[in-house]
Amino acid sequence: MNKIKVEINPDRVLGKRSELIYGQFIEHFHRQIYGGIFDPGHPLSDSEGFRTDVMH
């Protein structure tokens, strides 16, 4: 078996990462979208109909 050595240098920064790369998977299944994150008639929905209690 080959051995591999990995060294991490926290002082060597190549650049910043985008905050937009983090997310989650959601699809049109049951009530994940309509009645879930999108519900224009819900009291906690914003002006575009997205639920503010389940989205950031």
mmCIF entry with sequence, helices, sheets and N, C-alpha, C, O atoms, coordinates in Angstrom:
data_MODEL
# 
_entry.id   MODEL 
# 
_entity.id                         1 
_entity.type                       polymer 
_entity.pdbx_number_of_molecules   1 
# 
_entity_poly.entity_id                      1 
_entity_poly.type                           'polypeptide(L)' 
_entity_poly.nstd_linkage                   no 
_entity_poly.nstd_monomer                   no 
_entity_poly.pdbx_seq_one_letter_code       MNKIKVEINPDRVLGKRSELIYGQFIEHFHRQIYGGIFDPGHPLSDSEGFRTDVMH 
_entity_poly.pdbx_seq_one_letter_code_can   MNKIKVEINPDRVLGKRSELIYGQFIEHFHRQIYGGIFDPGHPLSDSEGFRTDVMH 
_entity_poly.pdbx_strand_id                 A 
# 
loop_
_entity_poly_seq.entity_id 
_entity_poly_seq.num 
_entity_poly_seq.mon_id 
_entity_poly_seq.hetero 
1 1  MET n 
1 2  ASN n 
1 3  LYS n 
1 4  ILE n 
1 5  LYS n 
1 6  VAL n 
1 7  GLU n 
1 8  ILE n 
1 9  ASN n 
1 10 PRO n 
1 11 ASP n 
1 12 ARG n 
1 13 VAL n 
1 14 LEU n 
1 15 GLY n 
1 16 LYS n 
1 17 ARG n 
1 18 SER n 
1 19 GLU n 
1 20 LEU n 
1 21 ILE n 
1 22 TYR n 
1 23 GLY n 
1 24 GLN n 
1 25 PHE n 
1 26 ILE n 
1 27 GLU n 
1 28 HIS n 
1 29 PHE n 
1 30 HIS n 
1 31 ARG n 
1 32 GLN n 
1 33 ILE n 
1 34 TYR n 
1 35 GLY n 
1 36 GLY n 
1 37 ILE n 
1 38 PHE n 
1 39 ASP n 
1 40 PRO n 
1 41 GLY n 
1 42 HIS n 
1 43 PRO n 
1 44 LEU n 
1 45 SER n 
1 46 ASP n 
1 47 SER n 
1 48 GLU n 
1 49 GLY n 
1 50 PHE n 
1 51 ARG n 
1 52 THR n 
1 53 ASP n 
1 54 VAL n 
1 55 MET n 
1 56 HIS n 
# 
_struct_asym.id          A 
_struct_asym.entity_id   1 
# 
_struct_conf.conf_type_id            HELX_P 
_struct_conf.id                      HELX_P1 
_struct_conf.pdbx_PDB_helix_id       AA1 
_struct_conf.beg_label_comp_id       GLU 
_struct_conf.beg_label_asym_id       A 
_struct_conf.beg_label_seq_id        19 
_struct_conf.pdbx_beg_PDB_ins_code   ? 
_struct_conf.end_label_comp_id       ILE 
_struct_conf.end_label_asym_id       A 
_struct_conf.end_label_seq_id        21 
_struct_conf.pdbx_end_PDB_ins_code   ? 
_struct_conf.beg_auth_comp_id        GLU 
_struct_conf.beg_auth_asym_id        A 
_struct_conf.beg_auth_seq_id         19 
_struct_conf.end_auth_comp_id        ILE 
_struct_conf.end_auth_asym_id        A 
_struct_conf.end_auth_seq_id         21 
_struct_conf.pdbx_PDB_helix_class    5 
_struct_conf.details                 ? 
_struct_conf.pdbx_PDB_helix_length   3 
# 
_struct_conf_type.id          HELX_P 
_struct_conf_type.criteria    ? 
_struct_conf_type.reference   ? 
# 
loop_
_atom_site.group_PDB 
_atom_site.id 
_atom_site.type_symbol 
_atom_site.label_atom_id 
_atom_site.label_alt_id 
_atom_site.label_comp_id 
_atom_site.label_asym_id 
_atom_site.label_entity_id 
_atom_site.label_seq_id 
_atom_site.pdbx_PDB_ins_code 
_atom_site.Cartn_x 
_atom_site.Cartn_y 
_atom_site.Cartn_z 
_atom_site.occupancy 
_atom_site.B_iso_or_equiv 
_atom_site.pdbx_formal_charge 
_atom_site.auth_seq_id 
_atom_site.auth_comp_id 
_atom_site.auth_asym_id 
_atom_site.auth_atom_id 
_atom_site.pdbx_PDB_model_num 
ATOM 1   N N  . MET A 1 1  ? 0.841   -1.172 0.000  1.00 0.00 ? 1  MET A N  1 
ATOM 2   C CA . MET A 1 1  ? 0.000   0.000  0.000  1.00 0.00 ? 1  MET A CA 1 
ATOM 3   C C  . MET A 1 1  ? 0.890   1.241  0.000  1.00 0.00 ? 1  MET A C  1 
ATOM 4   O O  . MET A 1 1  ? 1.888   1.302  0.718  1.00 0.00 ? 1  MET A O  1 
ATOM 5   N N  . ASN A 1 2  ? 0.516   2.225  -0.814 1.00 0.00 ? 2  ASN A N  1 
ATOM 6   C CA . ASN A 1 2  ? 1.260   3.481  -0.867 1.00 0.00 ? 2  ASN A CA 1 
ATOM 7   C C  . ASN A 1 2  ? 0.829   4.388  0.272  1.00 0.00 ? 2  ASN A C  1 
ATOM 8   O O  . ASN A 1 2  ? -0.337  4.390  0.669  1.00 0.00 ? 2  ASN A O  1 
ATOM 9   N N  . LYS A 1 3  ? 1.761   5.147  0.789  1.00 0.00 ? 3  LYS A N  1 
ATOM 10  C CA . LYS A 1 3  ? 1.454   6.126  1.828  1.00 0.00 ? 3  LYS A CA 1 
ATOM 11  C C  . LYS A 1 3  ? 1.458   7.513  1.207  1.00 0.00 ? 3  LYS A C  1 
ATOM 12  O O  . LYS A 1 3  ? 2.273   7.823  0.337  1.00 0.00 ? 3  LYS A O  1 
ATOM 13  N N  . ILE A 1 4  ? 0.547   8.323  1.665  1.00 0.00 ? 4  ILE A N  1 
ATOM 14  C CA . ILE A 1 4  ? 0.434   9.689  1.171  1.00 0.00 ? 4  ILE A CA 1 
ATOM 15  C C  . ILE A 1 4  ? 0.546   10.634 2.352  1.00 0.00 ? 4  ILE A C  1 
ATOM 16  O O  . ILE A 1 4  ? -0.034  10.397 3.411  1.00 0.00 ? 4  ILE A O  1 
ATOM 17  N N  . LYS A 1 5  ? 1.292   11.701 2.158  1.00 0.00 ? 5  LYS A N  1 
ATOM 18  C CA . LYS A 1 5  ? 1.446   12.707 3.206  1.00 0.00 ? 5  LYS A CA 1 
ATOM 19  C C  . LYS A 1 5  ? 0.806   14.005 2.711  1.00 0.00 ? 5  LYS A C  1 
ATOM 20  O O  . LYS A 1 5  ? 1.082   14.466 1.604  1.00 0.00 ? 5  LYS A O  1 
ATOM 21  N N  . VAL A 1 6  ? -0.048  14.581 3.546  1.00 0.00 ? 6  VAL A N  1 
ATOM 22  C CA . VAL A 1 6  ? -0.718  15.835 3.213  1.00 0.00 ? 6  VAL A CA 1 
ATOM 23  C C  . VAL A 1 6  ? -0.356  16.862 4.265  1.00 0.00 ? 6  VAL A C  1 
ATOM 24  O O  . VAL A 1 6  ? -0.468  16.610 5.465  1.00 0.00 ? 6  VAL A O  1 
ATOM 25  N N  . GLU A 1 7  ? 0.078   18.016 3.806  1.00 0.00 ? 7  GLU A N  1 
ATOM 26  C CA . GLU A 1 7  ? 0.374   19.116 4.725  1.00 0.00 ? 7  GLU A CA 1 
ATOM 27  C C  . GLU A 1 7  ? -0.544  20.283 4.397  1.00 0.00 ? 7  GLU A C  1 
ATOM 28  O O  . GLU A 1 7  ? -0.722  20.638 3.232  1.00 0.00 ? 7  GLU A O  1 
ATOM 29  N N  . ILE A 1 8  ? -1.120  20.871 5.428  1.00 0.00 ? 8  ILE A N  1 
ATOM 30  C CA . ILE A 1 8  ? -2.019  22.010 5.252  1.00 0.00 ? 8  ILE A CA 1 
ATOM 31  C C  . ILE A 1 8  ? -1.390  23.225 5.906  1.00 0.00 ? 8  ILE A C  1 
ATOM 32  O O  . ILE A 1 8  ? -1.054  23.205 7.090  1.00 0.00 ? 8  ILE A O  1 
ATOM 33  N N  . ASN A 1 9  ? -1.236  24.281 5.126  1.00 0.00 ? 9  ASN A N  1 
ATOM 34  C CA . ASN A 1 9  ? -0.671  25.522 5.631  1.00 0.00 ? 9  ASN A CA 1 
ATOM 35  C C  . ASN A 1 9  ? -1.787  26.566 5.671  1.00 0.00 ? 9  ASN A C  1 
ATOM 36  O O  . ASN A 1 9  ? -2.140  27.122 4.631  1.00 0.00 ? 9  ASN A O  1 
ATOM 37  N N  . PRO A 1 10 ? -2.351  26.846 6.857  1.00 0.00 ? 10 PRO A N  1 
ATOM 38  C CA . PRO A 1 10 ? -3.461  27.799 6.944  1.00 0.00 ? 10 PRO A CA 1 
ATOM 39  C C  . PRO A 1 10 ? -3.048  29.232 6.631  1.00 0.00 ? 10 PRO A C  1 
ATOM 40  O O  . PRO A 1 10 ? -3.908  30.083 6.406  1.00 0.00 ? 10 PRO A O  1 
ATOM 41  N N  . ASP A 1 11 ? -1.751  29.513 6.613  1.00 0.00 ? 11 ASP A N  1 
ATOM 42  C CA . ASP A 1 11 ? -1.286  30.862 6.296  1.00 0.00 ? 11 ASP A CA 1 
ATOM 43  C C  . ASP A 1 11 ? -1.238  31.119 4.790  1.00 0.00 ? 11 ASP A C  1 
ATOM 44  O O  . ASP A 1 11 ? -1.119  32.268 4.364  1.00 0.00 ? 11 ASP A O  1 
ATOM 45  N N  . ARG A 1 12 ? -1.327  30.078 3.993  1.00 0.00 ? 12 ARG A N  1 
ATOM 46  C CA . ARG A 1 12 ? -1.293  30.224 2.535  1.00 0.00 ? 12 ARG A CA 1 
ATOM 47  C C  . ARG A 1 12 ? -2.732  30.256 2.018  1.00 0.00 ? 12 ARG A C  1 
ATOM 48  O O  . ARG A 1 12 ? -3.397  29.223 1.939  1.00 0.00 ? 12 ARG A O  1 
ATOM 49  N N  . VAL A 1 13 ? -3.195  31.435 1.675  1.00 0.00 ? 13 VAL A N  1 
ATOM 50  C CA . VAL A 1 13 ? -4.560  31.623 1.195  1.00 0.00 ? 13 VAL A CA 1 
ATOM 51  C C  . VAL A 1 13 ? -4.509  31.915 -0.299 1.00 0.00 ? 13 VAL A C  1 
ATOM 52  O O  . VAL A 1 13 ? -3.824  32.840 -0.734 1.00 0.00 ? 13 VAL A O  1 
ATOM 53  N N  . LEU A 1 14 ? -5.229  31.130 -1.075 1.00 0.00 ? 14 LEU A N  1 
ATOM 54  C CA . LEU A 1 14 ? -5.240  31.319 -2.524 1.00 0.00 ? 14 LEU A CA 1 
ATOM 55  C C  . LEU A 1 14 ? -6.302  32.314 -2.971 1.00 0.00 ? 14 LEU A C  1 
ATOM 56  O O  . LEU A 1 14 ? -6.176  32.919 -4.036 1.00 0.00 ? 14 LEU A O  1 
ATOM 57  N N  . GLY A 1 15 ? -7.331  32.486 -2.178 1.00 0.00 ? 15 GLY A N  1 
ATOM 58  C CA . GLY A 1 15 ? -8.399  33.412 -2.530 1.00 0.00 ? 15 GLY A CA 1 
ATOM 59  C C  . GLY A 1 15 ? -9.597  33.186 -1.638 1.00 0.00 ? 15 GLY A C  1 
ATOM 60  O O  . GLY A 1 15 ? -9.602  32.295 -0.788 1.00 0.00 ? 15 GLY A O  1 
ATOM 61  N N  . LYS A 1 16 ? -10.601 33.997 -1.840 1.00 0.00 ? 16 LYS A N  1 
ATOM 62  C CA . LYS A 1 16 ? -11.827 33.864 -1.057 1.00 0.00 ? 16 LYS A CA 1 
ATOM 63  C C  . LYS A 1 16 ? -12.806 32.966 -1.790 1.00 0.00 ? 16 LYS A C  1 
ATOM 64  O O  . LYS A 1 16 ? -12.803 32.903 -3.020 1.00 0.00 ? 16 LYS A O  1 
ATOM 65  N N  . ARG A 1 17 ? -13.630 32.281 -1.043 1.00 0.00 ? 17 ARG A N  1 
ATOM 66  C CA . ARG A 1 17 ? -14.662 31.454 -1.637 1.00 0.00 ? 17 ARG A CA 1 
ATOM 67  C C  . ARG A 1 17 ? -15.970 32.238 -1.610 1.00 0.00 ? 17 ARG A C  1 
ATOM 68  O O  . ARG A 1 17 ? -16.196 33.065 -0.726 1.00 0.00 ? 17 ARG A O  1 
ATOM 69  N N  . SER A 1 18 ? -16.800 31.973 -2.562 1.00 0.00 ? 18 SER A N  1 
ATOM 70  C CA . SER A 1 18 ? -18.079 32.660 -2.650 1.00 0.00 ? 18 SER A CA 1 
ATOM 71  C C  . SER A 1 18 ? -19.063 32.070 -1.646 1.00 0.00 ? 18 SER A C  1 
ATOM 72  O O  . SER A 1 18 ? -19.136 30.852 -1.480 1.00 0.00 ? 18 SER A O  1 
ATOM 73  N N  . GLU A 1 19 ? -19.810 32.926 -0.987 1.00 0.00 ? 19 GLU A N  1 
ATOM 74  C CA . GLU A 1 19 ? -20.863 32.470 -0.073 1.00 0.00 ? 19 GLU A CA 1 
ATOM 75  C C  . GLU A 1 19 ? -22.011 31.830 -0.855 1.00 0.00 ? 19 GLU A C  1 
ATOM 76  O O  . GLU A 1 19 ? -22.846 31.139 -0.272 1.00 0.00 ? 19 GLU A O  1 
ATOM 77  N N  . LEU A 1 20 ? -22.059 32.054 -2.164 1.00 0.00 ? 20 LEU A N  1 
ATOM 78  C CA . LEU A 1 20 ? -23.154 31.534 -2.981 1.00 0.00 ? 20 LEU A CA 1 
ATOM 79  C C  . LEU A 1 20 ? -23.006 30.058 -3.322 1.00 0.00 ? 20 LEU A C  1 
ATOM 80  O O  . LEU A 1 20 ? -23.927 29.469 -3.888 1.00 0.00 ? 20 LEU A O  1 
ATOM 81  N N  . ILE A 1 21 ? -21.867 29.443 -2.990 1.00 0.00 ? 21 ILE A N  1 
ATOM 82  C CA . ILE A 1 21 ? -21.686 28.034 -3.336 1.00 0.00 ? 21 ILE A CA 1 
ATOM 83  C C  . ILE A 1 21 ? -22.423 27.107 -2.383 1.00 0.00 ? 21 ILE A C  1 
ATOM 84  O O  . ILE A 1 21 ? -22.597 25.923 -2.672 1.00 0.00 ? 21 ILE A O  1 
ATOM 85  N N  . TYR A 1 22 ? -22.854 27.639 -1.257 1.00 0.00 ? 22 TYR A N  1 
ATOM 86  C CA . TYR A 1 22 ? -23.573 26.808 -0.298 1.00 0.00 ? 22 TYR A CA 1 
ATOM 87  C C  . TYR A 1 22 ? -25.060 26.892 -0.587 1.00 0.00 ? 22 TYR A C  1 
ATOM 88  O O  . TYR A 1 22 ? -25.593 27.980 -0.807 1.00 0.00 ? 22 TYR A O  1 
ATOM 89  N N  . GLY A 1 23 ? -25.714 25.781 -0.589 1.00 0.00 ? 23 GLY A N  1 
ATOM 90  C CA . GLY A 1 23 ? -27.144 25.757 -0.855 1.00 0.00 ? 23 GLY A CA 1 
ATOM 91  C C  . GLY A 1 23 ? -27.724 24.434 -0.437 1.00 0.00 ? 23 GLY A C  1 
ATOM 92  O O  . GLY A 1 23 ? -27.168 23.737 0.412  1.00 0.00 ? 23 GLY A O  1 
ATOM 93  N N  . GLN A 1 24 ? -28.827 24.097 -1.025 1.00 0.00 ? 24 GLN A N  1 
ATOM 94  C CA . GLN A 1 24 ? -29.445 22.823 -0.715 1.00 0.00 ? 24 GLN A CA 1 
ATOM 95  C C  . GLN A 1 24 ? -30.218 22.353 -1.925 1.00 0.00 ? 24 GLN A C  1 
ATOM 96  O O  . GLN A 1 24 ? -30.472 23.120 -2.854 1.00 0.00 ? 24 GLN A O  1 
ATOM 97  N N  . PHE A 1 25 ? -30.584 21.107 -1.909 1.00 0.00 ? 25 PHE A N  1 
ATOM 98  C CA . PHE A 1 25 ? -31.326 20.506 -3.009 1.00 0.00 ? 25 PHE A CA 1 
ATOM 99  C C  . PHE A 1 25 ? -32.809 20.581 -2.711 1.00 0.00 ? 25 PHE A C  1 
ATOM 100 O O  . PHE A 1 25 ? -33.245 20.238 -1.612 1.00 0.00 ? 25 PHE A O  1 
ATOM 101 N N  . ILE A 1 26 ? -33.574 21.022 -3.673 1.00 0.00 ? 26 ILE A N  1 
ATOM 102 C CA . ILE A 1 26 ? -35.030 21.030 -3.520 1.00 0.00 ? 26 ILE A CA 1 
ATOM 103 C C  . ILE A 1 26 ? -35.641 20.731 -4.890 1.00 0.00 ? 26 ILE A C  1 
ATOM 104 O O  . ILE A 1 26 ? -35.122 21.167 -5.918 1.00 0.00 ? 26 ILE A O  1 
ATOM 105 N N  . GLU A 1 27 ? -36.731 19.996 -4.894 1.00 0.00 ? 27 GLU A N  1 
ATOM 106 C CA . GLU A 1 27 ? -37.382 19.653 -6.156 1.00 0.00 ? 27 GLU A CA 1 
ATOM 107 C C  . GLU A 1 27 ? -38.890 19.718 -5.980 1.00 0.00 ? 27 GLU A C  1 
ATOM 108 O O  . GLU A 1 27 ? -39.392 19.847 -4.864 1.00 0.00 ? 27 GLU A O  1 
ATOM 109 N N  . HIS A 1 28 ? -39.598 19.627 -7.083 1.00 0.00 ? 28 HIS A N  1 
ATOM 110 C CA . HIS A 1 28 ? -41.060 19.654 -7.060 1.00 0.00 ? 28 HIS A CA 1 
ATOM 111 C C  . HIS A 1 28 ? -41.579 18.298 -6.600 1.00 0.00 ? 28 HIS A C  1 
ATOM 112 O O  . HIS A 1 28 ? -42.013 17.487 -7.419 1.00 0.00 ? 28 HIS A O  1 
ATOM 113 N N  . PHE A 1 29 ? -41.537 18.053 -5.318 1.00 0.00 ? 29 PHE A N  1 
ATOM 114 C CA . PHE A 1 29 ? -42.030 16.809 -4.742 1.00 0.00 ? 29 PHE A CA 1 
ATOM 115 C C  . PHE A 1 29 ? -42.938 17.155 -3.576 1.00 0.00 ? 29 PHE A C  1 
ATOM 116 O O  . PHE A 1 29 ? -42.539 17.885 -2.668 1.00 0.00 ? 29 PHE A O  1 
ATOM 117 N N  . HIS A 1 30 ? -44.118 16.650 -3.599 1.00 0.00 ? 30 HIS A N  1 
ATOM 118 C CA . HIS A 1 30 ? -45.130 16.881 -2.570 1.00 0.00 ? 30 HIS A CA 1 
ATOM 119 C C  . HIS A 1 30 ? -45.328 18.389 -2.401 1.00 0.00 ? 30 HIS A C  1 
ATOM 120 O O  . HIS A 1 30 ? -45.780 19.048 -3.337 1.00 0.00 ? 30 HIS A O  1 
ATOM 121 N N  . ARG A 1 31 ? -45.007 18.948 -1.250 1.00 0.00 ? 31 ARG A N  1 
ATOM 122 C CA . ARG A 1 31 ? -45.223 20.380 -1.010 1.00 0.00 ? 31 ARG A CA 1 
ATOM 123 C C  . ARG A 1 31 ? -43.918 21.099 -0.685 1.00 0.00 ? 31 ARG A C  1 
ATOM 124 O O  . ARG A 1 31 ? -43.915 22.038 0.111  1.00 0.00 ? 31 ARG A O  1 
ATOM 125 N N  . GLN A 1 32 ? -42.820 20.675 -1.281 1.00 0.00 ? 32 GLN A N  1 
ATOM 126 C CA . GLN A 1 32 ? -41.549 21.333 -0.980 1.00 0.00 ? 32 GLN A CA 1 
ATOM 127 C C  . GLN A 1 32 ? -41.492 22.752 -1.540 1.00 0.00 ? 32 GLN A C  1 
ATOM 128 O O  . GLN A 1 32 ? -40.933 23.644 -0.903 1.00 0.00 ? 32 GLN A O  1 
ATOM 129 N N  . ILE A 1 33 ? -42.059 22.968 -2.714 1.00 0.00 ? 33 ILE A N  1 
ATOM 130 C CA . ILE A 1 33 ? -42.011 24.296 -3.317 1.00 0.00 ? 33 ILE A CA 1 
ATOM 131 C C  . ILE A 1 33 ? -43.332 25.020 -3.060 1.00 0.00 ? 33 ILE A C  1 
ATOM 132 O O  . ILE A 1 33 ? -43.386 25.940 -2.244 1.00 0.00 ? 33 ILE A O  1 
ATOM 133 N N  . TYR A 1 34 ? -44.392 24.610 -3.751 1.00 0.00 ? 34 TYR A N  1 
ATOM 134 C CA . TYR A 1 34 ? -45.693 25.258 -3.573 1.00 0.00 ? 34 TYR A CA 1 
ATOM 135 C C  . TYR A 1 34 ? -46.324 24.755 -2.277 1.00 0.00 ? 34 TYR A C  1 
ATOM 136 O O  . TYR A 1 34 ? -46.573 23.562 -2.103 1.00 0.00 ? 34 TYR A O  1 
ATOM 137 N N  . GLY A 1 35 ? -46.573 25.701 -1.375 1.00 0.00 ? 35 GLY A N  1 
ATOM 138 C CA . GLY A 1 35 ? -47.061 25.341 -0.054 1.00 0.00 ? 35 GLY A CA 1 
ATOM 139 C C  . GLY A 1 35 ? -45.927 25.065 0.918  1.00 0.00 ? 35 GLY A C  1 
ATOM 140 O O  . GLY A 1 35 ? -46.160 24.813 2.100  1.00 0.00 ? 35 GLY A O  1 
ATOM 141 N N  . GLY A 1 36 ? -44.722 25.111 0.429  1.00 0.00 ? 36 GLY A N  1 
ATOM 142 C CA . GLY A 1 36 ? -43.529 24.914 1.260  1.00 0.00 ? 36 GLY A CA 1 
ATOM 143 C C  . GLY A 1 36 ? -42.738 26.214 1.325  1.00 0.00 ? 36 GLY A C  1 
ATOM 144 O O  . GLY A 1 36 ? -43.036 27.086 2.141  1.00 0.00 ? 36 GLY A O  1 
ATOM 145 N N  . ILE A 1 37 ? -41.716 26.345 0.454  1.00 0.00 ? 37 ILE A N  1 
ATOM 146 C CA . ILE A 1 37 ? -40.926 27.581 0.477  1.00 0.00 ? 37 ILE A CA 1 
ATOM 147 C C  . ILE A 1 37 ? -41.621 28.721 -0.273 1.00 0.00 ? 37 ILE A C  1 
ATOM 148 O O  . ILE A 1 37 ? -41.301 29.890 -0.058 1.00 0.00 ? 37 ILE A O  1 
ATOM 149 N N  . PHE A 1 38 ? -42.572 28.382 -1.154 1.00 0.00 ? 38 PHE A N  1 
ATOM 150 C CA . PHE A 1 38 ? -43.314 29.405 -1.899 1.00 0.00 ? 38 PHE A CA 1 
ATOM 151 C C  . PHE A 1 38 ? -44.792 29.273 -1.580 1.00 0.00 ? 38 PHE A C  1 
ATOM 152 O O  . PHE A 1 38 ? -45.430 28.278 -1.925 1.00 0.00 ? 38 PHE A O  1 
ATOM 153 N N  . ASP A 1 39 ? -45.326 30.290 -0.919 1.00 0.00 ? 39 ASP A N  1 
ATOM 154 C CA . ASP A 1 39 ? -46.740 30.276 -0.543 1.00 0.00 ? 39 ASP A CA 1 
ATOM 155 C C  . ASP A 1 39 ? -47.197 31.723 -0.388 1.00 0.00 ? 39 ASP A C  1 
ATOM 156 O O  . ASP A 1 39 ? -47.179 32.262 0.718  1.00 0.00 ? 39 ASP A O  1 
ATOM 157 N N  . PRO A 1 40 ? -47.605 32.355 -1.488 1.00 0.00 ? 40 PRO A N  1 
ATOM 158 C CA . PRO A 1 40 ? -47.946 33.778 -1.451 1.00 0.00 ? 40 PRO A CA 1 
ATOM 159 C C  . PRO A 1 40 ? -49.035 34.142 -0.440 1.00 0.00 ? 40 PRO A C  1 
ATOM 160 O O  . PRO A 1 40 ? -49.068 35.277 0.034  1.00 0.00 ? 40 PRO A O  1 
ATOM 161 N N  . GLY A 1 41 ? -49.908 33.224 -0.105 1.00 0.00 ? 41 GLY A N  1 
ATOM 162 C CA . GLY A 1 41 ? -50.986 33.530 0.826  1.00 0.00 ? 41 GLY A CA 1 
ATOM 163 C C  . GLY A 1 41 ? -50.634 33.345 2.293  1.00 0.00 ? 41 GLY A C  1 
ATOM 164 O O  . GLY A 1 41 ? -51.451 33.641 3.165  1.00 0.00 ? 41 GLY A O  1 
ATOM 165 N N  . HIS A 1 42 ? -49.442 32.864 2.577  1.00 0.00 ? 42 HIS A N  1 
ATOM 166 C CA . HIS A 1 42 ? -49.053 32.600 3.966  1.00 0.00 ? 42 HIS A CA 1 
ATOM 167 C C  . HIS A 1 42 ? -48.691 33.910 4.669  1.00 0.00 ? 42 HIS A C  1 
ATOM 168 O O  . HIS A 1 42 ? -48.071 34.780 4.056  1.00 0.00 ? 42 HIS A O  1 
ATOM 169 N N  . PRO A 1 43 ? -49.068 34.068 5.947  1.00 0.00 ? 43 PRO A N  1 
ATOM 170 C CA . PRO A 1 43 ? -48.765 35.316 6.658  1.00 0.00 ? 43 PRO A CA 1 
ATOM 171 C C  . PRO A 1 43 ? -47.268 35.589 6.827  1.00 0.00 ? 43 PRO A C  1 
ATOM 172 O O  . PRO A 1 43 ? -46.883 36.736 7.054  1.00 0.00 ? 43 PRO A O  1 
ATOM 173 N N  . LEU A 1 44 ? -46.422 34.573 6.722  1.00 0.00 ? 44 LEU A N  1 
ATOM 174 C CA . LEU A 1 44 ? -44.981 34.788 6.872  1.00 0.00 ? 44 LEU A CA 1 
ATOM 175 C C  . LEU A 1 44 ? -44.255 34.889 5.528  1.00 0.00 ? 44 LEU A C  1 
ATOM 176 O O  . LEU A 1 44 ? -43.026 34.835 5.487  1.00 0.00 ? 44 LEU A O  1 
ATOM 177 N N  . SER A 1 45 ? -45.007 35.037 4.424  1.00 0.00 ? 45 SER A N  1 
ATOM 178 C CA . SER A 1 45 ? -44.394 35.180 3.105  1.00 0.00 ? 45 SER A CA 1 
ATOM 179 C C  . SER A 1 45 ? -43.976 36.624 2.869  1.00 0.00 ? 45 SER A C  1 
ATOM 180 O O  . SER A 1 45 ? -44.614 37.562 3.349  1.00 0.00 ? 45 SER A O  1 
ATOM 181 N N  . ASP A 1 46 ? -42.878 36.782 2.109  1.00 0.00 ? 46 ASP A N  1 
ATOM 182 C CA . ASP A 1 46 ? -42.433 38.130 1.762  1.00 0.00 ? 46 ASP A CA 1 
ATOM 183 C C  . ASP A 1 46 ? -43.234 38.648 0.565  1.00 0.00 ? 46 ASP A C  1 
ATOM 184 O O  . ASP A 1 46 ? -44.200 38.011 0.145  1.00 0.00 ? 46 ASP A O  1 
ATOM 185 N N  . SER A 1 47 ? -42.841 39.791 0.019  1.00 0.00 ? 47 SER A N  1 
ATOM 186 C CA . SER A 1 47 ? -43.597 40.412 -1.071 1.00 0.00 ? 47 SER A CA 1 
ATOM 187 C C  . SER A 1 47 ? -43.585 39.586 -2.355 1.00 0.00 ? 47 SER A C  1 
ATOM 188 O O  . SER A 1 47 ? -44.435 39.788 -3.223 1.00 0.00 ? 47 SER A O  1 
ATOM 189 N N  . GLU A 1 48 ? -42.635 38.658 -2.491 1.00 0.00 ? 48 GLU A N  1 
ATOM 190 C CA . GLU A 1 48 ? -42.558 37.807 -3.676 1.00 0.00 ? 48 GLU A CA 1 
ATOM 191 C C  . GLU A 1 48 ? -43.188 36.432 -3.454 1.00 0.00 ? 48 GLU A C  1 
ATOM 192 O O  . GLU A 1 48 ? -43.217 35.610 -4.371 1.00 0.00 ? 48 GLU A O  1 
ATOM 193 N N  . GLY A 1 49 ? -43.687 36.178 -2.255 1.00 0.00 ? 49 GLY A N  1 
ATOM 194 C CA . GLY A 1 49 ? -44.364 34.922 -1.973 1.00 0.00 ? 49 GLY A CA 1 
ATOM 195 C C  . GLY A 1 49 ? -43.505 33.857 -1.321 1.00 0.00 ? 49 GLY A C  1 
ATOM 196 O O  . GLY A 1 49 ? -43.977 32.745 -1.083 1.00 0.00 ? 49 GLY A O  1 
ATOM 197 N N  . PHE A 1 50 ? -42.238 34.178 -1.024 1.00 0.00 ? 50 PHE A N  1 
ATOM 198 C CA . PHE A 1 50 ? -41.353 33.189 -0.399 1.00 0.00 ? 50 PHE A CA 1 
ATOM 199 C C  . PHE A 1 50 ? -41.501 33.231 1.112  1.00 0.00 ? 50 PHE A C  1 
ATOM 200 O O  . PHE A 1 50 ? -41.546 34.308 1.707  1.00 0.00 ? 50 PHE A O  1 
ATOM 201 N N  . ARG A 1 51 ? -41.576 32.069 1.729  1.00 0.00 ? 51 ARG A N  1 
ATOM 202 C CA . ARG A 1 51 ? -41.750 31.965 3.174  1.00 0.00 ? 51 ARG A CA 1 
ATOM 203 C C  . ARG A 1 51 ? -40.481 32.388 3.899  1.00 0.00 ? 51 ARG A C  1 
ATOM 204 O O  . ARG A 1 51 ? -39.424 31.782 3.720  1.00 0.00 ? 51 ARG A O  1 
ATOM 205 N N  . THR A 1 52 ? -40.588 33.415 4.706  1.00 0.00 ? 52 THR A N  1 
ATOM 206 C CA . THR A 1 52 ? -39.419 33.924 5.432  1.00 0.00 ? 52 THR A CA 1 
ATOM 207 C C  . THR A 1 52 ? -39.055 33.061 6.631  1.00 0.00 ? 52 THR A C  1 
ATOM 208 O O  . THR A 1 52 ? -37.952 33.182 7.164  1.00 0.00 ? 52 THR A O  1 
ATOM 209 N N  . ASP A 1 53 ? -39.967 32.191 7.064  1.00 0.00 ? 53 ASP A N  1 
ATOM 210 C CA . ASP A 1 53 ? -39.661 31.337 8.210  1.00 0.00 ? 53 ASP A CA 1 
ATOM 211 C C  . ASP A 1 53 ? -38.897 30.080 7.805  1.00 0.00 ? 53 ASP A C  1 
ATOM 212 O O  . ASP A 1 53 ? -38.364 29.385 8.670  1.00 0.00 ? 53 ASP A O  1 
ATOM 213 N N  . VAL A 1 54 ? -38.832 29.774 6.514  1.00 0.00 ? 54 VAL A N  1 
ATOM 214 C CA . VAL A 1 54 ? -38.112 28.577 6.080  1.00 0.00 ? 54 VAL A CA 1 
ATOM 215 C C  . VAL A 1 54 ? -36.937 28.897 5.157  1.00 0.00 ? 54 VAL A C  1 
ATOM 216 O O  . VAL A 1 54 ? -36.172 28.001 4.802  1.00 0.00 ? 54 VAL A O  1 
ATOM 217 N N  . MET A 1 55 ? -36.785 30.162 4.765  1.00 0.00 ? 55 MET A N  1 
ATOM 218 C CA . MET A 1 55 ? -35.672 30.562 3.893  1.00 0.00 ? 55 MET A CA 1 
ATOM 219 C C  . MET A 1 55 ? -34.889 31.690 4.545  1.00 0.00 ? 55 MET A C  1 
ATOM 220 O O  . MET A 1 55 ? -35.428 32.464 5.338  1.00 0.00 ? 55 MET A O  1 
ATOM 221 N N  . HIS A 1 56 ? -33.623 31.770 4.203  1.00 0.00 ? 56 HIS A N  1 
ATOM 222 C CA . HIS A 1 56 ? -32.776 32.854 4.725  1.00 0.00 ? 56 HIS A CA 1 
ATOM 223 C C  . HIS A 1 56 ? -32.490 33.841 3.635  1.00 0.00 ? 56 HIS A C  1 
ATOM 224 O O  . HIS A 1 56 ? -31.794 34.830 3.864  1.00 0.00 ? 56 HIS A O  1 
# 
